[in-house]
Amino acid sequence: MTVDGIGERLGAHVAADELLGLAWLVAIGDQVHTGAVGHHDESRTAPVRADNLFRISSMTKPLTAVAASILIDEGLLDPAAPVDELLPELADRQVLVHPGAAVTDTVAAHRPITVEDLLTFRLGWGMDFADFTPKPFDDAWSELELGWGPPTPARMLPPDLWLARLGQLPLQFQPGERWLYHVGAQILGFLVARAAGISLSQFLADRVLGPLGMVDTGFAVPADKLARFGPQYTERDGVRVVYDPVDGQWASPPVFEGGGDGLVSTLADYHRFARMLRDGGVLDGARILSERAVTAMTTNHLAAEQLARGGPGPGDSAGWGYGVAVQLRDDPAGAPAGAYGWAGGLGSTWSNAGEVIAILLSNQSWGEAGPLPVFATFEAILGELARESDAV
């Protein structure tokens, strides 16, 4: 295929009113192509542009994993070490006797939570993609106001209080037993902050965003950039409604800097991040990560029995590295084996597949059934381009 048809294929979804607007980037080696389709508002007076800022939600997770990997490179964190010294709130864990048990029905954890458990989402807490049955644990989580669902940065607890309340709950599974989504990244962000002695936002600015030239990425949108920001939409009872306005939760710095879902970014910024990983930890002569760290981050760490219990992709099609999914086998309708990346439930996705980088950012949250159909189209485009690139 040629990149000339990408805008038309994605634009068909906007024309069908599946979403109001989107921006996309595809890079094949050093050749970068971008486009934007649709609008930010339902009155269709504010066109989406390629330089707009978007809420990237779970595409925050890879950046948090890079922050932790920098500290591992420098010997300030050890993947095998328990997190207890830096996060004493999480020491001496109890574990539910079974997932549906009362939160008081527990046994002692077989071992402490480690740094690598946080990176690989095997700490024993998180969303279970294989079982969404309501449980007593879910009620207890909600009662403690720990945040479950779409990101709400302005409504979250301060980090120390969040960790203290989290420490009141047992683990859902034994450490190392299961892959469970999201919570590991939130805790990892606080671990980075405590290990570095500064806030997560400051560490990211000093060690990742600044060196990479990611000038528009952060936990809030400054007033002078709000003109490039738009509202976020979601669907309720079949009707599109505003989830967050321009001057909403991302218009001021949050108390809770969510390592799992808090950032805003742009196509250009995230492309620089993706290039750094594709090129072995270096961008424009600046080394951010060692090659060993990039390999650890982009290699599957889940065992076959863990994948069989539920992982980040359908069946056992995708494993998990550090903060990213790793494609384990070719998907004829999507990414080839070896591709890695992640998506955000507020309407974004990113993948690296060999020399190909693909990023899609939108202003429409996923529906109850999961990603909007436009994401399957974009995944197919990625697969086509990656296979053509490999064949050259």
KOLGU-641645 format. One record per residue (C-alpha): x, y, z; residue in one letter; residue number from 1. Coordinates in Angstrom, 1 decimal, always signed. Last residue first. Example, Ala and Ser with C-alpha at 12.3 -4.5 7.8 and 13.67 -1.06 7.14 Angstrom:
// KOLGU-641645
PT,X,Y,Z,residuo,num
PT,+13.7,-1.1,+7.1,S,2
PT,+12.3,-4.5,+7.8,A,1
// end
This chain:
// KOLGU-641645
PT,X,Y,Z,residuo,num
PT,+12.2,-4.4,+0.7,V,392
PT,+10.0,-7.2,+2.1,A,391
PT,+10.4,-6.0,+5.7,D,390
PT,+9.0,-2.6,+4.8,S,389
PT,+6.1,-4.2,+2.9,E,388
PT,+5.3,-6.3,+6.0,R,387
PT,+5.4,-3.3,+8.3,A,386
PT,+3.3,-1.2,+6.0,L,385
PT,+0.5,-3.8,+5.7,E,384
PT,+0.6,-4.5,+9.4,G,383
PT,+0.4,-0.8,+10.4,L,382
PT,-2.5,-0.2,+8.0,I,381
PT,-4.3,-3.2,+9.5,A,380
PT,-3.8,-1.8,+13.0,E,379
PT,-5.2,+1.6,+11.7,F,378
PT,-8.3,-0.1,+10.4,T,377
PT,-8.7,-2.1,+13.6,A,376
PT,-8.4,+1.2,+15.5,F,375
PT,-11.1,+2.9,+13.4,V,374
PT,-13.5,+0.2,+14.6,P,373
PT,-13.6,+1.8,+18.1,L,372
PT,-11.7,+0.0,+20.8,P,371
PT,-13.6,-1.8,+23.5,G,370
PT,-17.3,-3.0,+23.6,A,369
PT,-18.2,-0.4,+26.2,E,368
PT,-16.9,+2.3,+23.9,G,367
PT,-13.4,+3.7,+23.6,W,366
PT,-13.0,+7.4,+24.2,S,365
PT,-13.3,+9.9,+21.4,Q,364
PT,-10.8,+12.8,+21.0,N,363
PT,-8.3,+11.0,+18.8,S,362
PT,-4.6,+10.1,+18.6,L,361
PT,-3.2,+7.5,+16.2,L,360
PT,+0.5,+6.6,+16.1,I,359
PT,+2.4,+4.2,+13.8,A,358
PT,+6.1,+3.6,+13.7,I,357
PT,+7.6,+1.3,+11.0,V,356
PT,+11.2,+0.3,+10.9,E,355
PT,+10.5,-3.0,+12.7,G,354
PT,+7.0,-2.7,+14.1,A,353
PT,+6.6,+0.1,+16.7,N,352
PT,+3.0,+0.6,+17.8,S,351
PT,+1.0,+3.4,+19.2,W,350
PT,-2.7,+3.9,+20.1,T,349
PT,-5.2,+6.6,+21.2,S,348
PT,-8.8,+7.0,+22.1,G,347
PT,-9.4,+7.8,+25.8,L,346
PT,-8.8,+4.1,+26.4,G,345
PT,-5.1,+4.4,+25.5,G,344
PT,-3.1,+2.0,+23.4,A,343
PT,+0.2,+0.2,+23.7,W,342
PT,+3.4,-0.6,+21.8,G,341
PT,+5.3,-3.6,+20.5,Y,340
PT,+5.8,-5.4,+17.2,A,339
PT,+7.8,-8.6,+17.4,G,338
PT,+5.3,-10.7,+15.5,A,337
PT,+3.5,-8.7,+12.9,P,336
PT,+0.7,-6.2,+13.7,A,335
PT,-2.7,-6.4,+12.1,G,334
PT,-5.2,-8.5,+10.1,A,333
PT,-2.9,-11.4,+9.5,P,332
PT,-1.7,-11.1,+13.1,D,331
PT,+1.8,-12.5,+13.2,D,330
PT,+2.8,-14.1,+16.5,R,329
PT,+4.0,-12.9,+19.9,L,328
PT,+3.1,-9.2,+19.7,Q,327
PT,+4.7,-7.4,+22.7,V,326
PT,+2.5,-5.2,+24.9,A,325
PT,+4.3,-2.3,+26.6,V,324
PT,+5.0,-1.1,+30.1,G,323
PT,+8.0,-3.4,+30.7,Y,322
PT,+7.4,-6.4,+28.4,G,321
PT,+4.0,-8.0,+28.1,W,320
PT,+2.8,-10.8,+25.9,G,319
PT,+0.4,-10.7,+22.9,A,318
PT,-1.4,-13.4,+20.9,S,317
PT,-2.0,-15.7,+23.9,D,316
PT,-5.8,-15.4,+23.7,G,315
PT,-6.7,-11.9,+22.7,P,314
PT,-4.1,-9.5,+23.9,G,313
PT,-2.9,-8.0,+27.2,P,312
PT,-2.9,-11.3,+29.1,G,311
PT,-5.2,-13.8,+30.7,G,310
PT,-4.8,-17.2,+32.4,R,309
PT,-3.2,-18.8,+29.4,A,308
PT,-0.7,-15.9,+29.2,L,307
PT,+0.4,-16.8,+32.7,Q,306
PT,+0.8,-20.4,+31.9,E,305
PT,+2.9,-19.6,+28.8,A,304
PT,+5.2,-17.4,+30.9,A,303
PT,+5.0,-13.6,+30.7,L,302
PT,+8.2,-11.5,+30.3,H,301
PT,+7.8,-10.6,+26.6,N,300
PT,+10.7,-8.5,+25.3,T,299
PT,+10.3,-4.7,+24.6,T,298
PT,+11.4,-3.4,+28.0,M,297
PT,+14.2,-5.8,+28.5,A,296
PT,+15.6,-5.1,+25.1,T,295
PT,+15.3,-1.4,+25.7,V,294
PT,+17.2,-1.8,+29.0,A,293
PT,+19.9,-3.8,+27.4,R,292
PT,+20.3,-1.2,+24.7,E,291
PT,+21.0,+1.3,+27.5,S,290
PT,+18.4,+4.1,+27.9,L,289
PT,+18.2,+7.8,+27.2,I,288
PT,+21.3,+8.2,+25.0,R,287
PT,+21.4,+11.6,+23.2,A,286
PT,+22.9,+11.5,+19.7,G,285
PT,+19.7,+12.5,+17.9,D,284
PT,+17.7,+9.8,+19.8,L,283
PT,+19.3,+6.8,+21.5,V,282
PT,+17.7,+3.9,+23.4,G,281
PT,+18.0,+1.2,+20.8,G,280
PT,+16.9,+3.0,+17.7,D,279
PT,+13.2,+1.8,+17.9,R,278
PT,+13.0,+2.9,+21.5,L,277
PT,+14.3,+6.4,+20.8,M,276
PT,+12.1,+6.6,+17.7,R,275
PT,+9.0,+5.8,+19.7,A,274
PT,+9.7,+8.7,+22.1,F,273
PT,+10.3,+11.1,+19.2,R,272
PT,+7.1,+9.9,+17.6,H,271
PT,+5.3,+10.6,+20.9,Y,270
PT,+6.4,+14.2,+20.8,D,269
PT,+5.5,+14.8,+17.1,A,268
PT,+2.0,+13.1,+17.4,L,267
PT,+1.2,+15.2,+20.5,T,266
PT,+1.0,+14.5,+24.3,S,265
PT,-1.1,+14.6,+27.4,V,264
PT,-0.2,+12.4,+30.4,L,263
PT,-2.1,+10.9,+33.3,G,262
PT,-2.8,+7.2,+32.5,D,261
PT,-0.6,+4.7,+34.3,G,260
PT,+2.0,+6.8,+36.0,G,259
PT,-0.7,+9.0,+37.3,G,258
PT,+0.6,+12.2,+38.8,E,257
PT,-1.9,+12.7,+41.7,F,256
PT,-1.9,+16.3,+42.8,V,255
PT,-2.8,+17.3,+39.3,P,254
PT,-1.3,+20.2,+37.4,P,253
PT,-4.0,+22.5,+35.8,S,252
PT,-6.0,+22.4,+32.6,A,251
PT,-6.0,+18.6,+32.4,W,250
PT,-9.1,+18.1,+34.5,Q,249
PT,-11.3,+20.6,+32.6,G,248
PT,-10.6,+23.8,+30.6,D,247
PT,-10.8,+22.0,+27.3,V,246
PT,-13.8,+20.0,+28.5,P,245
PT,-13.7,+16.4,+29.8,D,244
PT,-16.2,+13.6,+29.1,Y,243
PT,-18.3,+15.6,+26.7,V,242
PT,-21.3,+13.6,+25.5,V,241
PT,-21.9,+11.3,+22.5,R,240
PT,-25.2,+9.5,+22.9,V,239
PT,-25.7,+5.7,+22.7,G,238
PT,-26.6,+5.4,+26.4,D,237
PT,-23.5,+7.3,+27.3,R,236
PT,-20.7,+7.7,+24.8,E,235
PT,-17.4,+9.5,+25.5,T,234
PT,-15.9,+12.8,+24.3,Y,233
PT,-12.7,+14.7,+25.2,Q,232
PT,-12.6,+18.4,+24.6,P,231
PT,-9.8,+20.0,+22.6,G,230
PT,-6.2,+21.2,+23.0,F,229
PT,-4.2,+23.3,+20.6,R,228
PT,-5.8,+26.5,+21.9,A,227
PT,-5.1,+25.3,+25.4,L,226
PT,-1.3,+25.8,+24.7,K,225
PT,-0.8,+29.2,+26.3,D,224
PT,-2.8,+28.1,+29.4,A,223
PT,-0.4,+25.2,+30.0,P,222
PT,-1.8,+21.7,+29.4,V,221
PT,-1.4,+19.3,+32.3,A,220
PT,+0.4,+16.0,+33.2,F,219
PT,+3.1,+16.6,+30.5,G,218
PT,+4.0,+16.3,+26.9,T,217
PT,+4.2,+19.3,+24.6,D,216
PT,+8.0,+19.9,+24.5,V,215
PT,+9.1,+16.3,+23.9,M,214
PT,+12.6,+17.3,+23.0,G,213
PT,+14.0,+13.8,+23.9,L,212
PT,+16.4,+15.2,+26.5,P,211
PT,+13.6,+17.3,+28.1,G,210
PT,+10.9,+14.6,+28.0,L,209
PT,+13.0,+11.7,+29.4,V,208
PT,+15.5,+12.6,+32.2,R,207
PT,+14.6,+16.1,+33.5,D,206
PT,+11.0,+16.4,+32.5,A,205
PT,+10.2,+12.7,+33.4,L,204
PT,+11.9,+13.2,+36.8,F,203
PT,+10.1,+16.4,+37.4,Q,202
PT,+6.7,+14.9,+36.5,S,201
PT,+7.4,+11.9,+38.7,L,200
PT,+8.2,+14.1,+41.7,S,199
PT,+11.6,+14.2,+43.2,I,198
PT,+13.7,+12.0,+45.5,G,197
PT,+14.7,+9.7,+42.6,A,196
PT,+13.7,+6.4,+44.4,A,195
PT,+10.6,+8.0,+45.8,R,194
PT,+9.4,+9.5,+42.5,A,193
PT,+10.2,+6.3,+40.6,V,192
PT,+8.3,+4.2,+43.2,L,191
PT,+5.3,+6.6,+42.8,F,190
PT,+5.2,+6.1,+39.1,G,189
PT,+5.6,+2.3,+39.5,L,188
PT,+2.5,+2.3,+41.8,I,187
PT,+0.4,+3.8,+39.0,Q,186
PT,+2.0,+1.4,+36.5,A,185
PT,+1.3,-1.7,+38.6,G,184
PT,-2.4,-0.7,+39.0,V,183
PT,-3.0,-0.8,+35.2,H,182
PT,-3.8,-4.4,+34.2,Y,181
PT,-3.4,-7.8,+35.9,L,180
PT,-0.9,-10.4,+34.7,W,179
PT,-1.1,-13.3,+37.2,R,178
PT,+1.0,-15.4,+39.6,E,177
PT,+4.1,-13.2,+40.2,G,176
PT,+2.9,-11.8,+43.5,P,175
PT,-0.1,-14.0,+44.8,Q,174
PT,-3.5,-12.9,+43.5,F,173
PT,-6.1,-10.3,+44.5,Q,172
PT,-3.7,-8.6,+46.9,L,171
PT,-5.1,-7.6,+50.2,P,170
PT,-6.3,-4.0,+50.8,L,169
PT,-5.3,-1.6,+53.5,Q,168
PT,-2.0,-0.8,+51.7,G,167
PT,-4.1,+0.8,+48.9,L,166
PT,-5.3,+3.3,+51.5,R,165
PT,-1.7,+4.2,+52.5,A,164
PT,-0.7,+4.4,+48.8,L,163
PT,-3.5,+6.7,+47.9,W,162
PT,-2.8,+8.9,+51.0,L,161
PT,+0.9,+9.2,+50.0,D,160
PT,+0.0,+10.0,+46.4,P,159
PT,-2.7,+12.7,+47.1,P,158
PT,-6.1,+11.3,+46.2,L,157
PT,-7.6,+11.4,+42.7,M,156
PT,-10.3,+13.8,+41.5,R,155
PT,-8.2,+16.1,+39.3,A,154
PT,-6.5,+13.2,+37.6,P,153
PT,-9.7,+11.4,+36.5,T,152
PT,-8.6,+8.7,+34.2,P,151
PT,-11.2,+6.2,+32.9,P,150
PT,-11.9,+3.3,+35.2,G,149
PT,-11.1,+2.5,+38.8,W,148
PT,-9.8,+5.2,+41.1,G,147
PT,-8.6,+4.6,+44.7,L,146
PT,-11.6,+6.1,+46.4,E,145
PT,-11.4,+3.7,+49.4,L,144
PT,-15.0,+2.7,+48.9,E,143
PT,-14.3,+2.0,+45.2,S,142
PT,-11.5,-0.5,+46.1,W,141
PT,-13.7,-2.1,+48.7,A,140
PT,-16.5,-2.6,+46.2,D,139
PT,-14.0,-4.1,+43.6,D,138
PT,-12.7,-6.5,+46.3,F,137
PT,-16.2,-7.7,+47.1,P,136
PT,-16.4,-8.9,+43.4,K,135
PT,-18.2,-7.9,+40.2,P,134
PT,-17.5,-10.3,+37.4,T,133
PT,-15.0,-8.8,+34.9,F,132
PT,-13.0,-11.9,+34.4,D,131
PT,-10.3,-12.5,+31.8,A,130
PT,-9.2,-8.9,+31.5,F,129
PT,-8.5,-8.8,+35.3,D,128
PT,-7.9,-5.2,+36.3,M,127
PT,-5.1,-4.8,+38.8,G,126
PT,-3.3,-6.1,+41.9,W,125
PT,-1.1,-9.2,+42.3,G,124
PT,+2.2,-7.7,+41.4,L,123
PT,+2.4,-9.3,+38.0,R,122
PT,+2.0,-6.1,+35.9,F,121
PT,+5.4,-6.6,+34.2,T,120
PT,+7.0,-3.4,+35.5,L,119
PT,+5.4,-3.6,+38.9,L,118
PT,+6.4,-7.3,+39.4,D,117
PT,+9.9,-6.2,+38.2,E,116
PT,+10.2,-3.9,+41.1,V,115
PT,+9.3,-6.7,+43.5,T,114
PT,+6.2,-7.5,+45.5,I,113
PT,+7.1,-9.6,+48.6,P,112
PT,+6.9,-13.4,+48.8,R,111
PT,+4.4,-16.2,+49.4,H,110
PT,+1.8,-13.6,+50.4,A,109
PT,+0.0,-14.5,+53.7,A,108
PT,-3.6,-15.8,+53.4,V,107
PT,-6.9,-14.0,+53.1,T,106
PT,-10.6,-13.9,+53.8,D,105
PT,-11.0,-10.3,+55.1,T,104
PT,-11.4,-8.8,+51.6,V,103
PT,-14.3,-11.2,+51.1,A,102
PT,-13.5,-13.8,+48.5,A,101
PT,-14.3,-13.6,+44.8,G,100
PT,-10.6,-13.7,+43.6,P,99
PT,-9.7,-16.7,+45.8,H,98
PT,-7.9,-16.9,+49.2,V,97
PT,-7.3,-13.2,+48.9,L,96
PT,-3.7,-12.2,+49.5,V,95
PT,-2.0,-10.6,+52.5,Q,94
PT,+1.0,-8.4,+52.0,R,93
PT,+3.7,-7.7,+54.5,D,92
PT,+5.1,-4.6,+52.9,A,91
PT,+3.0,-2.3,+50.5,L,90
PT,+2.9,+0.8,+52.7,E,89
PT,+6.6,+0.5,+53.1,P,88
PT,+7.0,+1.7,+49.5,L,87
PT,+10.7,+2.6,+49.2,L,86
PT,+12.0,-0.2,+51.5,E,85
PT,+9.1,-2.6,+50.6,D,84
PT,+9.6,-2.6,+46.8,V,83
PT,+11.3,-6.0,+46.9,P,82
PT,+14.4,-6.2,+44.8,A,81
PT,+14.6,-8.3,+41.6,A,80
PT,+14.2,-5.4,+39.2,P,79
PT,+16.9,-3.5,+41.1,D,78
PT,+16.5,+0.3,+41.3,L,77
PT,+19.1,+3.0,+41.9,L,76
PT,+21.6,+1.0,+39.8,G,75
PT,+21.9,+3.6,+37.1,E,74
PT,+20.4,+1.4,+34.3,D,73
PT,+17.6,+0.4,+36.8,I,72
PT,+16.9,+4.1,+37.4,L,71
PT,+16.7,+4.7,+33.6,I,70
PT,+14.4,+1.6,+33.4,S,69
PT,+12.0,+3.2,+35.9,A,68
PT,+11.6,+6.3,+33.8,A,67
PT,+11.3,+4.1,+30.7,V,66
PT,+8.4,+2.2,+32.4,A,65
PT,+6.7,+5.5,+33.2,T,64
PT,+7.0,+6.5,+29.5,L,63
PT,+5.5,+3.1,+28.4,P,62
PT,+2.5,+3.6,+30.8,K,61
PT,+1.5,+7.0,+29.6,T,60
PT,+0.0,+5.5,+26.5,M,59
PT,-2.6,+4.5,+29.0,S,58
PT,-4.3,+7.9,+29.0,S,57
PT,-3.1,+9.8,+25.8,I,56
PT,-5.1,+13.0,+26.4,R,55
PT,-4.5,+14.8,+23.2,F,54
PT,-2.5,+17.9,+22.1,L,53
PT,-2.9,+19.2,+18.6,N,52
PT,+0.0,+19.5,+16.2,D,51
PT,-1.6,+17.3,+13.5,A,50
PT,-4.6,+19.5,+13.4,R,49
PT,-8.3,+18.8,+14.3,V,48
PT,-10.6,+21.3,+12.8,P,47
PT,-12.5,+23.6,+15.2,A,46
PT,-15.9,+24.7,+13.7,T,45
PT,-17.5,+21.3,+13.5,R,44
PT,-20.5,+22.1,+15.8,S,43
PT,-19.8,+18.8,+17.5,E,42
PT,-16.3,+20.0,+18.5,D,41
PT,-12.7,+18.8,+18.0,H,40
PT,-13.1,+18.3,+14.2,H,39
PT,-12.4,+15.9,+11.4,G,38
PT,-9.3,+14.4,+9.9,V,37
PT,-5.6,+15.0,+10.6,A,36
PT,-2.5,+13.8,+8.8,G,35
PT,+1.1,+12.9,+9.3,T,34
PT,+3.8,+11.2,+7.2,H,33
PT,+7.4,+10.7,+8.3,V,32
PT,+10.1,+9.1,+6.1,Q,31
PT,+13.2,+8.4,+8.3,D,30
PT,+12.5,+4.7,+8.6,G,29
PT,+8.9,+4.3,+7.7,I,28
PT,+7.0,+6.8,+9.9,A,27
PT,+3.2,+6.9,+10.2,V,26
PT,+1.4,+9.6,+12.1,L,25
PT,-2.3,+10.2,+12.7,W,24
PT,-4.7,+12.8,+14.0,A,23
PT,-8.3,+12.2,+14.8,L,22
PT,-11.8,+13.8,+14.7,G,21
PT,-15.5,+13.6,+15.6,L,20
PT,-15.8,+9.8,+16.1,L,19
PT,-17.9,+7.0,+14.7,E,18
PT,-19.7,+9.8,+12.7,D,17
PT,-19.6,+7.7,+9.5,A,16
PT,-17.5,+10.5,+8.0,A,15
PT,-15.0,+10.2,+10.9,V,14
PT,-14.7,+6.4,+10.2,H,13
PT,-14.2,+7.1,+6.5,A,12
PT,-11.5,+9.6,+7.4,G,11
PT,-9.3,+6.7,+8.5,L,10
PT,-9.3,+5.1,+5.1,R,9
PT,-9.0,+8.4,+3.3,E,8
PT,-6.2,+9.7,+5.5,G,7
PT,-4.2,+6.4,+4.9,I,6
PT,-4.6,+6.4,+1.2,G,5
PT,-1.4,+8.4,+0.3,D,4
PT,+0.7,+6.2,+2.6,V,3
PT,+1.0,+3.7,-0.2,T,2
PT,+0.0,+0.0,+0.0,M,1
// end
